[in-house]
Every structure is written in C-alpha cells, then in structure tokens.
C-alpha cells in the first residue's frame, strides 16, 4: 500500500496531475498521436521505455489516467487496456506459463470463467473453481504448481463478498499472486490492496467511465507485477486509445459523487424489493440478511450500485418484468448514470453452461439491475409498476 496524499473524492478529480502552480491547460490534453518524433537516434533509444515513443507502449494522456487510478487504489502503478477482458487476459498471460495452475472463485463474470476454463487449458494452464466463500476449498485446491488466486468481490451477479484478509493471508502462505476483479466495488467503496491483494482489476467501462460511452480495462497494483504486465500488453497490443483515455479521465472526476448517490439509491431499492411479496430473494451486500452483511460493512464504504433479485415466478416472468420497466433500460453492462436492467442468463453469463450457472446460483428468474443516479422514488415506482404488470399477467394466465 502507498500512503494517500488526499481523500478519495479529491484523488478522483486531481489524482495523477501536476499540482504545482503553472501556466497550462486545466484539462489533460489528448495526445491523439500514434507516434512521437525525436531529434536523433540516441533520443530515440531513451524514448523507447517512456510514454512518448509509440502509443502501443504508452501515451501521456493514458499515463495521467493510470496514475489517477493507482492513487485511488493506493498502489504503485496501473495500466489501461482496451477492455476489461483485455485487462484480465493480458494480466494472466503475463504472469503465468504452461504448467501453472489457478484457483478461482466459481462466482465470477462469465467472460472470465470462459477464459479460465476454456481458453487457458489450450495453453497448458489449468484452473480449479471453488465456492466463493468456502475458504477451506480454496486451501485444499492449492497445488505445488498453483501460481494465482483469482477473485471477484462483490461477485457478478449474486453479490457475494469475499473475505479479503483471509484470502490474502492464504496467498502469502503459499506465495501466490492475488488478482481481484473489483469492478462492482470501485475504489470509492473498497480498496483491496489495503487488505493485502496484489492486483486490482476494473472494467473501466463501468463506474470509472460512468456514462456508458467507452470501453476500458484497468489493472493496478505492485510495481514489479505491473512491469511484467506492461511488457505483455506491449506485445499483445490491447492498449486503450488516448481519446478514450481522456473520456475516462473526465468520467473519473465525478466517480466519488456518482458512486455515493448510487450507493444510496441501490440500498433503498434493495430494501423496497426485499419487502415486496412478488420478490423471492434480493442480493445486495448492505441489505440486512445478506450472508456476508457484517463482512461487507467491515470491508466496504458502501454496497455499490448493482443488485440482483429473483422474481417469485418463472423465467418468463423475469423477462416480462425487465421489459415492463421504463426508467431501467434493458441493456447489458452497468455502472453508468442511467439505470439498466438485464437477465444474467441471457447476457453476462450466457457464454457459460447451465450447469455452471446453477452452481453459481444464477437462475432464469434472476434479474440484475444497475442503479443510476436518477431519483430513487422514481426508480422504485418504476419497479413497482413493472412488478404489478407481471402479477396481473400471471393472474390472467391462471384464470384463463
């Protein structure tokens, strides 16, 4: 962990920038260039490892965003990627080799599951999936060739919370690298490095960007690991475009205020749904009755802007409800200012088998909502009318 010079909401706005008095642009310029000129070949050699050589290696606009993310997480350094999956795949490929083994939670994003279980075996890297909160399973799954613990907290889409201290201690005991997908938490609600996690990954598409208008991945953590990942990113080429990095910087400036509003909205909505007779179950870390409620309060500043719930009915009822909503737009992704709704079996986890989904607790009745910054009363009213539509449709079907 690196000491923080400022508080999170200040870091979100000013992190990664030169705070000295100067004449210059307030907004970070976009270095919209693929290459940089030099005066001579000696300078060319000196420029190669910098962010002013070739944008696949680095770019000054990207550097500011990377430094800001590193400051928010309280770690040595960070890297940007063209997507969240680019961040995951590049990091894993940088740090592991054929013959290595990964222990990963069962409850993770479907794309990560597909990469770990279908793609890595082609390269001779095995993955063992374990129940997210059964830490004895984590320990028993570790082999002599295990190199990494792959984590996600809160999990997508069932919002389980991982005991970060416990898994970090286990990793230290066996000299393993810990990599966590902390997209749902954001550094406003949780900083995994404070609990001993080595690398923190974000799909910056979500909360960092905040407006559903860019694709981005980020990994932040220890300098030695980031150095290895940087070398692999340069080879694989999954770097973020500088214009998108500038949009990311603009989004991060409002990260703290957006997440704080989304925390409040999501908790109110979770409480409403938990009381509704047509809702079977609600998954939200800050909701009383959540299995890891006490742990969430200990590790997180807020419950986040994503929650999921199961309708008391069929998969068809879940689909009808999602289509009856007006303020919640039917679309994949999350973390933006607009509220979204999706059915995980059709979107985030459609690419994995039904058997895997069942083990993760992802049913056809499960609906995931990403809560935006609209008025909470309006969002609740929208959910209420959609639940009434589904209830009415069921009654008519039963009568018919």
Phi, psi and omega in degrees: 000139174257145179294146180268131176282329185223172177280165190302317183292331174285318178299323181297326182271318189246355183301141177081001181250159178281116183268002179288154179294131184198166171261120182173181182288139176287318178275137179301127180294154174269115175274077185278073181215147177273333186219166183231137180276156178228166182277329181203175184290331176296318177295326177300316179295320180291331183281338188307314181276007184259183177266018177229050177239299182201133192296338173295334178273328182168164183206139184302325177295315179297322182300318180297316179297319179296317178295323180294318179295319178298319178296317180298322181275345181073041182232178185293314189200169179213161177226146175259151179224167182290343178198167176298318178295328175297322178294316181295306186295318181295318181296314180295315180294330179290327191256348182238161180222171178304133182100348179277168185223143179241140167255122184230148173298148174288326183272086176220170179304141184301323179296322177292320177301314180298318180296313184291322188261339182248327183267315183297325177302331177296337180258008178082019179248123182262153176229134172251124179269135181231157177297135191304315186252015175259088190287338173296325176295319177304311183296316182292334183281346182289131180244172175301331181262009177289133182239342188213143165255120179258125189232162172210132180200130346298155187276156180255119007248012188265002170058038171284152183244130182269139174284097188294322178299319183293314182288327177294320178295319178298318180295318179297321181300325184251011179057049180254153173275135174254128177234122182240138170272109183249026184303313183296326185283317191064156177291351176286324182263334181202143175236093186302330180299333178294341180257005176102009179283137186283313185230136181241121181254144174227140161278098182294348173306328189274257189287324181299309177292308170080356184228015176055039183229013177209162176243132186200148169231154178214144173230133182229145179166209183299141185299320183294321179289319178298323178299316179295319180294322180300317180299319179288321177300320179299322180285313182283332172087012184275050183272155179279144177289141183298329178292319176295324177296325177292319175298322178298315178301318179296320179294317183298331181303329181255012183304311185297314183289325178295312183296321178299318178293319180294324175303311182295314180298314184295320179296316178298319181292319179299319179294321177297311182296324181296335180268350188280132183294339181267005179250125184278319186203143178237135178249110177201125189301326183268007177274128178301135184102345174296138185303329179246034183302313181296319178295319179299317179297327181286320188265340190237149176275340179201162184279351180091177185257008180244138171215162176225156180209154179253129177284150176277084184174214184254175174297326178295323177296319179298318179295317179298319180298313181298328180277342180274350180283150180246314180279336174267110182283134179285102184195150175286178180080185188191175170088355182272177180288339178269137177286137182233157176223144176207165175255110185305325180294343180256349186231270189298333183236022179290336186275000177247164188289158177298326178295317177296318179298320180298318178296333179274353182081021180263105183260170176291340180274356185278129177243133175251132175239138173256115186274128180268207184251016176294175178293130184298323180297321178293320179295319178295319178298322179295316177296321181297315181291326179291320176297323178293322178299314181294318179298317179295319180296321179294318180297318179294322181294320180293321178293318180295000000 
